[in-house]
Amino acid sequence: MPYSLSTERPASCDCESIQAKVDLFKTQSKNLSIYSKSSHSIPPSTDHVGPKSSNIPNPYIPLSVQTSDCGWGCMFRCGQMLLAQALVVHFLGRNWRLTKNQRDSDFSLQIIKWFNDSWSPFSPLSLHRLVQMSDRKPGEWCGPASVCSAILRVMAKGSSLDSRLSQVQVYLARDRVIYRELSSPKVD
């Protein structure tokens, strides 16, 4: 079917069902404080690099002018999304989907908790830990290589905090090269 600019909804689209799932996920995420301002401190920044929102310390990120990760945290968040998807596929399967009847004991909630923005040992994959492991300061932008390196480190440290994370191995392709003979299992 060719692409059209029609505003009509395709007959096969179940938009209400999709929206209900999105709303459910947003509600669960808000309950875990994932998309709200962090109440836990990120290591202080001595020199400000990112967008400046004020010149006074912020109660959410003490001794830092940062009020959020807006303007500097996008690469960290992309890395978190990539890692979260890998964990979902590993633990729940490629065909797993969020449902309305999801239970609080569902393992998908555990995956979300691992990413909760806090210093809690139950959140080993948080923005706080990624920033710490990247050797960057809050407000300092970093590129994909730095984030990948930080992901490798948080997964290694996270494995010691939660043994389930040790089931997933992170491979960092330095200089964008994957050597088949060094990969395990072998890459074809």
N, C-alpha and C positions, 0 to 999 in steps of 0.2 A: 504494500500500500504506500503510495507516494506521500511525502510530507505535505501537510496542508496547514494553512493558517486558520482553520475553522475553530470557532470558540465552543463548538459542541463537544461534549464529553463522549469518548468512545463507549460503545455499549458494553465492552468487556471490563471497563474500569470500575472498581469497587472503592471509590474515593472515600465514602463514609467509613468503611472498615479500616482503610489505611489511616485516616485521620484519627479514628478512635485509638488505634495502636500508637500513633505518635503522641496523642494526649496522655495515654497511660504511661508511656516512657518518660514524658516530661514530668508527670506527677511523681513517679518513682525517683527520678533524678533530683527533683527539688527536695524530696524527703531526705536525700543523702547529701544535700548541699553541694552538688557537683557544679551546678551552673550559677551559684550565688557567689557573693564575695567571700573570700576565705576568712575564717575567724582565727586561723593559725598563722603565725608569722613565717615569712620567707626570709632567708638570710639577708641582713641589711646591705644596701648598696651605698658605697661611699662616693661614687661618682655617677651622676645620672646620665644615662645614654638614651633611654626611650622617651616617649612623649611625656611632658610634664603636666600634671593636673593641678598641682599646688606645690608650694615651697615648704609646707609644714609636714612633719611626720604624720603618717596615716595610722589610725587605730587598727586597721586590718593587716597592714604589713609594717610593723614597728620599725622606726629609724629609716624608713624608705619613703620616697615621694610617690611610690606606686600605689594606685588604688585598685588595679586589676592587671591582668596580663595583656590588656588591649594595646596593640602597637608593637609588642615585642614577644608575645607568647605563641604566635600562630604556628611557628615551626614545632614548638614543643607539643602543642595540641594536635597537630597533624601526626606527629610521632606517636602520641597516645592513642589516637584513633586507629592508626595502623596496627599497633600492638594489641589494642582491644579486639580488633577484628580477628587477628591471628589467634588470640586466646579463645574467642567465641568458636571459631572453626575447630580448634584443637579439642576443647572441652565439651562443646555442645553439638558439634557437627556442622557441616557446610549448609545443611538445609534447615537449621534452627531458625525460628522466627518468634518474635515476641507475641504473646497471646493475651487476651483479656483475662483469662482464667489463671493467670500465672500466680503461683504461690510465693509467699515471702521466703520460703526455704529454697526456691529455685536457685541453681548455681549461677544464673546470669546476674543475680543481685550481688553475689560474691565478687564477680568480675568487676562490676561497677564500683564496689567498695574498695577494691585495690587501687582505683584511680582517684578516690576522694581527695580533695585538696586539703591535706593536713599532714602533720608530722607523725601521725599515728603509725605504730608498727603494723597496723592492719591495712595501711594504705601505702604499700611499698612502691607503687607506680605513680604517685602523685606528682603534680607540677613541682612541688617543693623539692622532692627527691631528684627529679630530672634536672632542675636548675642546679642543685647541689652537686650532682654527679657530672654536670657539664663543665664545671669550673667557671661558670659565668655568673654574673650578678643579676639580680632582678632588674629588668629594664634594658638589659643588654641583649640585642638581637643576635641570633646565631643561625648558622646554616644547617642543611641536612646532615652533613658529615658529623657535626658536633652532636646533633640530636641522636643520630644512630649510635654514636659512641656512648652517649649517656644512657640510652636504652639498654645497651649491652651491660653497662655497669649496674643499672637499677635491677635488671633481671637477675644478675649474679647475686647481688645483695638481697634481693627479694626472695630468692630461693632459700636463703638461710633463715628467713623469717617465716616463710610459708612453703612447706615442702611440695605443695602442688605446683608451684611455679618452676620447680626443678624439672618437671616433665617437658618443659618447652626450652629448646635451645635457640639462642640468637646467634646468627652468623653475620659478622661485619665484614663486608667485602671492601677491603681497603683498596683505594685507587680504582674502585668499580670493577674489580676483576675477581671472578669466582674460579678457583682452580678445582676442576672435577676430581682430581686424584686426592685432594685434601678434604673434600666434603664428606660428611658422614650423615646419612647414607649417601651413597654416590649419586651425583646429579647426572642425569642423562640428557 
